[in-house]
């Protein structure tokens, strides 16, 4: 599982880039493109397409939600101050706004994740509220995590067919070894995605390129575990799909061994894709993780480096200017809301 965490319409579908073409693209990504760079897409265009269906709460789960809503004053009382360590990495002038975070949709995600158990849901929410108060994930400063983005190893850019933000992961572009800052960049990216979700969208999609996969450019198991802990504890029900492009045989073999022990809900979110192969016959094996790329992505809005048609090339200068501008706008909006 280490490979998952490195962390005009075309008339014809071009051939997917081979390894040598992708290596050239990666070199261009690092050096900067002489052509005008395409800016990242953070805002979802208005679409008539379907959104991912959000599972409705049962009658019992709805009662749990209403009970917790009545106890919000208790849930948000006596919050801890910002950690001294966290102060090194966050903009303390960004308002906390726990009340704005604790929406009905947020509570519902925790209710679903905790199987409708009142005590477990309340404890999980309080734990996340304390974590957000102490670490301020929404207020992480861009300059702190900028180094993690320089090679374009992981970033938010565009949306899938269900309007879910897409996080691209190019494992072979790994450029750092400091695990805590790698985690901060993952958290920053999740918060960025969440700020740009359309109403009715709650999840993200991971597009994971494993063309040049290898243990030497993967993050440690410890870092991956820490990421999973944060995702499950503080961002429950946020993963929509994890699509692994061209997984190597070693990865597929390992997954086949462990998949019987994976929670069915989680397992259903993992998909493998070989973009040039025809769509698999799912009727023959409904448990197969293999899907057609078109099941999740429109080719024209999928990056060329990830086997799509979109000619986007990661340019750090252009991307980071967009990140800094977005952070300033998000901060201003919270300050305006506070006043």
N, C-alpha and C positions, 0 to 999 in steps of 0.2 A: 504493500500500500504506500510505500515511500514515494513512488513516482507521482502520486497525486498532489504532492505539496512541494513544489520546487522552491510552492504556492504558485443614367440611361440604362435600361435593362439589356443585359448582354443577350445576343441572339443565340450564341452557342456557349456551352459550359466548357471552359478551358481545362486542359489536363491539370490535375493536381500537381503541385511542385514536388519534384523528386528530391533526394537528399542533397545533391550538389546545388540545386537551385535554392533550397531552403538555407543552405550554408551561406550562399551569396547574399540572400535576403537578410540573414542574421548579421552578417558583416556590415551591410548597408544600414541596418537598424542601429548598430552600435556607433557607426561613424557619422550617421546623419545623411539624409537623402538630398541630392542636388536638386531634385524636383521639388516644387512647392509641397510642403507636407500637408496631409489631410488631418484636420483636427479630430479629436475623439468625439464620439457621440454620447452625451450624458443624458439627453432628454429624449423621451420616447415620442415619436410622431403619433398624432391621433390616428387610430386605426379602427377599422370595422371588424378586424379579426377577433377570434375568441380569446378570452383570458383563461388562465388556468383555473379550473374549478376549485374553490375553497370548500373543503368538507364542512357541512353545517354541523353545529353542535347538537347533540341529542337533548332531549328535555332535561335529563339529569345534569348534563354538562352545562346547559344554560342556567340552571339553578345555581351551580357552583360559581359561574361567572357573575351572576347578580349578587350572590353573597359576598364575593370578593370585592366587587365594586362598592358595596356598602361599607367596606372596611378599608378603603383607600386612605383615609386620614391616618389610620393606624399603620398601614404599610409604609407610608412615606415619612413617618415621624422619626425624630432622633437619628438622622442620617449621619454617617461618618464624614469627616472633612476629607479633602483631597490628600492622598498619600504624599509624604515628602518626596518619595522617589518619583511618583507620577508628575509632580510639579516640574520636573526637569523636561517633560515631554509634551505638556499640554499648554494651551492658551487659557489661563485662568479667568480671562475676561469673558469667555463664552458662557452664557447662562446654562445651568444644569437642566432645567425644564423637565423634571421627572413627570409632572402632571401631563405634559404634552406627549411624552413617550408612553405613558400608561393608558393607552386607548382601549376601547372594547376589543379591537382587533388584536392588540398585543396580549391582552388577558386571555382571549380565546386561543391564541397559539400555545400559551403555557398550559391551559386546560387540556387541549388535545395532546400535547407532549407528555403530560402527566396522567394520561388516561382517565381524566375526569375526577381524580382523587383530590378532594378539597385541601386536606392538610399538605399534601405534596405540592400542589399548585401554589398555595400561599407561601410555603417555604421557598420554593424556587423563585417566585417573584421577588420576595424580600431579598434573597441572595443576589439577584441581578440588580435590584435597585441599589443595594449597598455597593455592589461592584461598580456600577455606573457613577455613583457619587464619589467613590474613592479614586477611580482611575480615569474618569471623564473620557471615554473612548471617542465620543463625538467631537471632542475638543483637541484631539491629537494634532500637533502642529505639522504642516506639510514639510518644513525643513528637517524635522526629526527623521522622517521616513524617506526622504528624497533619494538617498543612496540606494534604497531597495528597488527603486523604479528605474534606475539609469539604463539598464540593459533591456527593459521591457519583458522581464521574466513573468510578471503577473500584473494584470491591470483590468479595470472595468472599461468596456467599450461596446456600446450598442446593445441590442435586445434580440431575443429569440422570437420564434413564431407566436409565443403566448405573451409577448411584451415583458418577459422577465429579463432583468439586466444580465449581461453576459460577462463573466470574468474569464479572461484568457490566461492560460498557464502554459508557458514555454519552459519546461523544466531544464532544458540544456542551456538556458541563458542565466543560470544561477550565478550570482556574483558576490554573495556575502556569506558569512559563516556565523554571524552573531544572532543566536536564536531568538532572543527577546525582541530585537528590532524586526526580525522577520515576522514575528507574531504581530507586532504593532502595525506593520504594513498590511497584513491580512485584515486586521480589525478596521484599519482606516478604510480599506477598500470596501468592506462590508457596509460600513456606515455611509460611505459615498453612494453605494448602490441603493441603500434603503432610502436615502434622501431623494432619489430620482425614480422611485417606483410610482407608476400610475395608480390611481385609486383602483382597488380590486386586485392588485398584484402584491404578493407578499414574499415571493421566493426569488432566488437567483439561480442561474445556470452556469455551470463550470464547463469551459471548452478546454480540454487538456490535451496538448500535443505531445505525443511520446515518440515522435520520429527518431530523435537522437537521445532517447532515454538511456540513463545509466546510473548506477549507484553513486558514482563519483560526483555527479552534479545534482544529487538529491539532498534534501535536508534530512536531518537525523530523525530516527524514530521518536526520540523524546520530543522534538519540536512538533512533529506531526501529531503526537498524542496530546500535547498541550493545546494545539489548534483545535482538535476534535473536542476536547473538554470545554473550551470556550464556546465553540459552536453549539454544542448540545446544551450547555448550562445557560448561556446568555443570548443565543440566537436560535432558539428552538423553532422548528418548522420553517426555517428560512432556505433550506436547500431544496430546489425543485428538481434539478437533473445534474448529474456529473457525467459528461460525455467524454469518453477517452478515445482519441483519434489514433488509429493505427497502433494498437497496443502490441508490444512484442510478445513472442510466444511464452517467455518466462513469466510475464505478468499475467497472461491469460491462464496459464497452467496453475499459478498460485491462486488466482481468483477462483478457479474451478474447485480447488481443494477447500477453500474457506467459505465459499458462498452458502453451503448448506447451514452454516452456523450464524449467518448474518440475519438480522431482523428483516422479515419480509418487506416491511415498509421502506427500510433503507435500501435493501437490495433492488427494489423496483426503481430506484432513482439512478442506479448505475447503468450506463449503457456504453457499448463498444461500437466503433464505426470504422469501416474501411470505405472511404468516400468513393472510390472507383468501382467498387463491387455493386452488383445489383441488390435491391432490397431483399433481406432475408425472408424466407417463408415462415412467418411467425406461427402460422397455424400448425406447422409441424412440431414446433416446440415452443410453447407459450412462455416457458421459463428462460428462454435464451436472452442474454443481455445484448445481443447484436441487433442494431437497428439501422435503418437508412438515415443518412444525414438529414434528408428533407423532413423527417418526422419531428425534428426539433428546430432546425434552422432553415431560413430562406438563403439559398446560396449567394444571392446578391448582397446580403447583409452579414455574411460570414467572411472573416478575413482570409485573404489569399494564402497567408502563411499557415492557415488552419483549414486549407483545402476548399475555401469558398471562392467567390468571384470578386469580392470587395478588395480593391487595390490599396487598402490601408497599409501603411508601413509605420511601425512605431518610431516616432521621433521624440526623443526625450524633452528637448527644449519646448516643442509645441505642446506635448502632453502635459508637461509640468506647469506651464503657464495656465492651462485650462484648470488644473487641479488647484492652483493657488487662487485663481479668480473665483472658482466655485466655493472654496473654503471661506473667502472674504464675504461672499454673498450669503452663505448659510449663517455665518456669524452675525451679519447685519440683520438678517431676518429674525434671529432669536433675540437680539437686543431690541428690535422694534416691538416684538411680541411682549417683551418684559416691560416696556415703557407704556 
